Amino acid sequence: MQNKVVILGAGESGVGAAILAKKQNFDVFVSDFSEIKGHYKDDLLKNDIAFEEKQHSEGIILQANEIIKSPGIPDTVSILQKAKAKNIPVVSEIEFAARYTKAKMICITGSNGKTTTTILTYEIFKNAGLSVGLAGNVGESFAKQVAYDDFEYYILELSSFQLDNMYDFKADTAVLLNITPDHMDRYDNNFLKYVESKLKITQNQTQNDYFIYNTDDEAITTNINKNMKAKKYPFSIKVDVEQGAYLEDEKIAFNTNETYFEIMAKDISLVGKHNIYNSMAAALAAKVNHIKDPIIRKTLSTFKGVEHRLELFQTIRGIKFINDSKATNVNSVWYALEAIETPIVLIMGGTDKGNDYTIIKKLIRTKVKAIVALGVDNTKIQQNFKDIVPIIESKSMDNAVLEAYKLADEGETVLLSPACASFDLFENYIDRGQKFKEAVRKL
């Protein structure tokens, strides 16, 4: 009798997992409580995979030998609680797909900067001529790539939601960029639970593996397992480190057992302090995987960055328009404000995730001339900033961009950096960023 695998959620992750499970001869059923998008439905039909939408049929789902859960679905939903009561294992797509590949796993997580670091790392590996896939929280489904292509290396961006349902998976190289409060609504407003989730990236590592981490981040240094077996490579912009990467006199030094090399901070193409951290992490991941220094150096100096992350989109009448839609938490906004030198009109707001705005108040006071609050409910933004800067409320991107344009003068910047999830007015942060660019084009 075939093992029955049920996949909850029919997005990129779920459909990829279904295709791989089918290829591995499982009896596969996909269930999505929402309507399944057309191209994903086409993939399921083409692969002769049974599915349902707009419902969860308990009679079918609870017969599963294993459930693969899309990361966006919280463990608290009724069907998962019932599966737990029946001791049905629930795993992530990453956990499932890793069983069917012998590739080396370079895994990157953090509250901020993980997409930039993941894509930068991928570019270094690609420029080195390696067989490499980009997956996880970015790019095409990991499971789908294992089913169709299977590379020798995978650069995986891992969210805390993915890590929560990973148990036997092992990262050959684990990268932890930072841990600041995010998704507190999903972790019972308990920061330590979120920290523990992020630290799962080091689970199962052996003495043959590598752990690359930000030693300037107190949440990491306080909570990492001091007895872990993996070789540790810290990076810092505050102190010199013996083995790892550090900033000294505007120069970034990389030192591992194999080689030592330096690059001037000004020669890195990405701007801002946070991008020095991101570049250090990506370069160390490449170095411990034996990529030559000249390839690392060249990629660090030519990488163009990631769409929707501090993306300079256009300059109109001397006003810069920067799309930072991917800034879905307060710490990301701090990095954006810190990186911009001109006065800012800030478009922010959306679905609040338990945000604490305290850390950006000083930067708002010194760098922001006005806020355009874009959201269904802007109460929290009003409460936090009404005594610091003028606030205009808006319920559409077209209106928000127009109001910001009126407020900005030549030589200033209009910055979309929301600090919130996008689901009140948009499909996701990508849709929000694209709508921002469409609105700017109309000016």
C-alpha positions in Angstrom: 0.0 0.0 0.0 1.3 3.5 -0.9 2.2 5.9 1.8 -0.3 8.8 1.8 1.1 12.3 1.8 -1.2 15.3 2.3 0.0 18.8 1.4 -1.7 21.8 3.0 -1.4 24.9 0.9 -1.1 25.0 -2.9 1.3 27.9 -3.4 4.9 27.7 -4.6 6.0 25.5 -1.7 3.0 23.2 -1.6 2.8 22.5 -5.3 6.5 21.9 -5.5 6.2 19.4 -2.6 3.3 17.7 -4.4 5.3 17.2 -7.6 8.3 15.7 -5.7 6.0 13.4 -3.6 4.3 12.2 -6.8 7.7 11.5 -8.4 8.7 9.5 -5.3 5.5 7.4 -5.8 3.5 8.6 -2.8 -0.3 8.8 -2.9 -0.6 12.6 -2.9 -3.5 14.9 -2.0 -3.3 18.7 -1.9 -5.7 20.7 0.2 -6.0 24.5 0.2 -8.5 26.4 2.3 -8.4 29.3 -0.3 -8.8 29.3 -4.0 -5.8 27.9 -5.9 -4.2 30.2 -8.4 -4.5 29.2 -12.0 -0.9 28.3 -12.8 -0.6 26.2 -9.7 -3.8 24.4 -10.5 -2.4 23.8 -14.0 0.7 22.2 -12.5 -1.4 19.9 -10.3 -3.6 18.8 -13.2 -0.6 18.3 -15.5 1.0 16.0 -12.9 -2.3 14.2 -12.2 -2.3 15.2 -8.5 -5.6 15.1 -6.6 -6.5 18.4 -4.9 -9.3 20.4 -3.3 -9.7 24.1 -2.8 -11.8 26.4 -0.5 -12.0 23.6 2.1 -10.1 21.0 4.2 -11.7 17.5 4.0 -10.9 16.0 7.4 -11.8 12.5 6.3 -9.0 12.6 3.7 -6.4 14.7 5.4 -6.5 12.8 8.7 -5.7 9.5 6.8 -2.3 10.8 5.9 1.0 9.1 7.0 2.6 12.6 6.8 1.5 16.2 6.3 3.6 18.7 4.5 2.6 22.2 5.6 3.1 25.5 3.7 5.0 27.9 6.0 2.2 30.5 6.0 -0.2 28.2 7.8 0.1 28.5 11.7 0.2 25.3 13.8 -2.9 26.6 15.6 -5.4 25.9 12.8 -8.0 23.3 13.6 -7.0 20.7 11.0 -3.3 20.7 12.3 -4.5 20.4 15.9 -6.5 17.3 14.9 -3.5 15.9 13.0 -1.4 16.4 16.1 -3.9 14.6 18.2 -3.7 11.6 15.9 0.2 11.8 16.0 0.4 12.5 12.2 3.9 14.0 11.5 3.8 17.6 10.1 6.9 18.8 8.3 7.9 21.6 6.0 8.6 21.4 2.3 12.3 21.9 3.0 12.4 19.0 5.5 10.6 16.7 3.0 12.6 17.7 -0.1 16.0 17.4 1.6 15.5 13.6 1.9 15.8 13.2 -1.9 19.0 15.1 -2.6 22.6 14.7 -1.7 23.4 18.4 -2.4 25.3 20.6 0.0 22.9 22.9 1.9 24.0 26.5 2.5 21.1 27.9 4.7 20.6 31.5 5.6 18.2 33.0 8.2 17.7 36.2 10.2 15.1 38.8 10.9 16.5 41.1 8.3 18.7 40.9 5.2 18.2 37.2 4.5 16.9 37.6 0.9 19.8 40.0 0.0 22.3 37.7 1.6 20.8 34.6 0.0 20.8 36.0 -3.5 24.3 37.5 -3.1 25.6 34.1 -1.9 23.9 32.4 -4.9 25.5 34.9 -7.3 29.0 34.1 -5.9 28.4 30.4 -6.2 27.0 30.8 -9.8 29.9 33.1 -10.7 32.3 30.3 -9.5 30.7 28.0 -12.1 29.1 25.7 -9.6 25.9 23.7 -10.0 23.7 25.7 -7.7 20.0 26.2 -7.0 18.3 29.2 -5.2 15.3 28.2 -3.1 13.5 28.3 0.3 11.8 31.6 1.0 12.9 32.9 -2.3 13.0 31.7 -5.9 11.4 28.5 -7.2 10.3 25.8 -4.8 13.2 23.7 -3.3 11.1 20.5 -3.7 10.3 21.2 -7.4 14.0 21.8 -8.1 14.9 18.5 -6.4 12.3 16.8 -8.6 13.3 18.2 -11.9 16.9 19.5 -11.7 18.7 18.7 -8.5 21.9 20.7 -8.1 25.1 20.0 -6.2 24.5 23.0 -4.0 21.4 24.8 -2.7 21.4 28.3 -1.3 18.3 28.3 0.9 16.7 31.3 2.5 14.8 29.9 5.6 12.1 31.8 7.5 11.3 30.9 11.1 8.1 29.4 9.9 10.0 27.0 7.7 12.5 26.2 10.5 9.6 25.4 12.9 8.7 22.3 11.0 12.2 21.0 10.3 13.6 18.2 12.5 16.1 15.9 10.8 17.3 18.5 8.2 21.0 19.5 8.5 22.6 22.6 7.1 26.2 22.0 5.9 26.7 25.8 6.2 24.3 27.7 8.5 24.2 31.5 8.4 22.5 33.6 11.1 22.4 37.3 10.3 20.5 38.8 13.3 17.5 38.3 15.5 15.2 41.2 16.2 11.4 41.0 17.2 9.3 39.9 14.2 6.1 37.8 13.7 5.5 38.2 17.5 1.8 37.4 16.7 2.9 33.9 15.7 5.1 33.3 18.7 2.7 34.3 21.5 4.5 37.6 21.8 7.4 35.7 23.3 10.7 36.9 21.8 12.6 33.8 23.2 10.3 31.5 21.3 11.2 33.3 18.1 14.9 33.2 19.0 14.7 29.4 19.5 13.0 29.1 16.1 15.8 31.0 14.4 18.5 28.9 16.2 17.1 25.7 14.8 19.2 26.5 11.7 22.1 24.9 13.7 20.4 21.7 14.7 22.0 18.4 13.7 25.3 20.1 12.6 28.5 18.1 13.0 32.2 19.0 13.3 32.3 18.9 9.5 29.8 21.7 9.2 30.0 25.5 9.5 28.1 28.1 11.5 28.5 31.7 10.4 26.9 34.3 12.7 26.7 38.0 13.6 28.7 38.3 16.9 27.5 41.9 17.3 23.9 40.6 17.8 23.2 40.1 21.5 20.2 37.8 21.0 22.5 35.4 19.0 25.5 35.5 21.3 23.4 35.1 24.4 21.5 32.1 23.1 23.7 30.0 20.9 24.7 26.6 22.1 28.3 27.1 23.3 28.9 23.4 22.9 27.9 23.1 19.2 30.1 20.9 17.1 30.1 23.0 13.9 33.1 25.2 13.1 32.2 28.8 14.1 32.9 31.8 11.9 31.7 35.1 13.5 31.5 38.4 11.7 31.5 41.9 13.2 31.7 45.6 12.4 32.6 46.4 16.0 35.4 44.1 17.0 38.2 42.1 15.4 37.7 38.4 15.2 40.4 35.7 14.9 38.5 33.5 12.4 35.7 35.1 10.4 35.2 38.6 9.1 35.6 42.1 10.6 35.7 45.8 9.7 38.8 47.8 10.5 39.7 51.3 9.2 37.0 51.1 6.4 38.5 47.8 5.3 36.7 44.4 5.6 39.0 41.5 6.4 38.1 37.9 5.8 40.1 35.3 7.7 39.6 31.5 7.6 41.9 28.6 8.0 42.4 28.6 4.2 43.0 32.2 3.2 43.0 35.9 4.3 41.8 38.7 2.0 40.6 42.2 2.3 38.2 44.5 0.5 37.5 48.2 1.1 34.0 48.8 2.4 33.5 51.5 -0.2 34.1 48.9 -3.0 31.1 46.8 -1.9 28.3 47.7 -4.3 25.5 47.6 -1.6 25.1 50.6 0.6 24.4 50.8 4.3 25.8 49.3 7.5 23.4 46.3 7.3 24.8 45.5 3.8 28.3 45.2 5.2 27.0 42.5 7.5 25.2 40.8 4.6 28.3 40.9 2.4 30.5 39.5 5.2 28.1 36.6 5.7 27.8 35.8 2.0 31.6 36.0 1.5 32.3 33.7 4.5 29.7 31.2 3.2 31.6 31.2 -0.1 35.0 31.0 1.5 34.2 27.9 3.7 32.9 26.2 0.5 36.3 26.8 -1.2 35.3 29.6 -3.6 38.3 31.6 -4.7 38.8 35.1 -3.3 38.8 37.0 -6.7 35.4 35.6 -7.5 34.0 36.7 -4.1 35.6 40.1 -4.4 34.2 40.7 -7.9 30.7 39.6 -7.0 30.7 41.8 -3.8 31.6 44.8 -6.0 29.1 44.3 -8.8 26.0 42.8 -7.2 23.0 45.0 -7.9 20.8 44.1 -4.9 17.3 42.7 -4.7 14.0 44.1 -6.0 11.8 45.6 -3.3 14.7 46.0 -0.9 16.1 49.5 -0.8 15.6 49.6 -4.6 16.2 53.1 -6.1 13.4 53.0 -8.6 13.3 56.5 -10.2 14.2 60.1 -9.7 11.5 62.6 -10.6 12.1 66.4 -10.3 15.2 65.6 -8.3 13.2 63.5 -5.8 14.4 59.9 -5.4 11.7 57.1 -5.1 13.0 54.1 -3.2 11.0 50.8 -3.0 11.7 49.0 0.3 8.4 47.1 0.3 10.3 44.0 1.7 10.8 45.9 5.0 8.0 44.1 6.8 9.3 44.8 10.3 10.5 47.8 12.3 14.2 46.7 12.3 14.2 46.7 8.5 12.9 50.3 8.5 15.7 51.3 10.9 18.3 50.0 8.4 16.6 51.8 5.5 16.4 55.1 7.4 20.0 54.7 8.6 21.2 54.2 5.0 19.6 57.3 3.4 21.4 60.6 3.8 18.7 63.0 2.5 15.4 64.2 4.2 12.7 61.5 3.8 9.0 61.3 3.2 8.2 57.9 4.6 5.3 55.7 3.3 4.6 53.1 6.0 1.8 51.0 7.4 -0.1 47.8 6.8 -1.0 44.8 8.9 0.7 45.2 12.3 2.6 42.1 13.6 2.9 43.3 17.2 5.4 46.1 16.2 7.4 48.1 18.8 8.2 51.4 17.1 10.5 52.6 19.8 13.8 51.8 18.0 13.0 54.1 15.0 11.6 57.1 16.9 15.0 58.9 17.0 15.6 58.3 13.3 12.1 59.5 12.5 12.7 62.6 14.4 16.1 63.4 12.8 15.6 62.1 9.2 11.8 62.1 8.3 9.9 65.3 7.4 6.5 63.6 7.1 4.8 60.2 7.2 2.2 58.9 4.8 0.4 56.2 6.7 -0.9 53.6 4.2 -3.2 51.0 5.8 -6.7 50.0 6.7 -5.9 50.8 10.4 -3.2 53.4 11.0 -4.0 53.9 14.7 -0.7 52.6 16.0 1.4 54.8 13.6 -0.6 57.8 14.7 -0.1 57.0 18.4 3.6 56.6 18.0 4.6 59.4 15.6 1.9 62.1 15.7 3.9 64.2 18.2 7.1 63.9 16.1 6.2 64.5 12.4 3.1 65.4 10.3 1.1 62.3 9.3 -1.2 62.0 6.3 -3.5 58.9 6.1 -4.1 57.1 2.9 -6.0 54.0 1.8 -4.5 53.4 -1.7 -1.0 53.3 -3.1 -1.8 55.8 -5.9 -2.9 58.3 -3.3 0.0 57.6 -0.9 2.6 58.2 -3.7 0.9 61.4 -4.9 0.7 62.8 -1.3 4.4 61.9 -0.7 5.4 63.5 -4.0 3.6 66.8 -3.0 5.4 66.7 0.4 8.9 66.1 -1.0 11.2 68.7 -2.3 14.1 68.5 -4.8 17.0 66.6 -3.3 14.8 64.6 -0.9 13.6 61.0 -0.9 10.2 59.3 -1.0 10.7 55.9 0.8 8.2 53.1 0.9 9.4 51.1 4.0 6.2 49.8 5.6 7.3 48.0 8.8 4.2 45.9 8.4 2.8 43.0 6.5 0.9 43.8 3.3 -2.2 41.7 3.6 -4.7 44.5 4.4 -4.4 46.1 1.0 -2.1 43.9 -1.1 -1.5 40.3 -1.9 2.0 40.3 -0.6 5.1 42.6 -0.3 5.9 42.0 -4.0 2.4 43.2 -5.1 2.8 46.2 -2.8 6.2 47.1 -4.3 4.9 46.7 -7.8 1.9 48.9 -7.1 4.3 51.5 -5.7 6.3 51.5 -8.9 3.2 51.7 -11.0 2.0 54.7 -8.9 5.4 56.4 -9.4 5.3 55.9 -13.1 1.9 57.8 -13.2 3.4 60.9 -11.6 
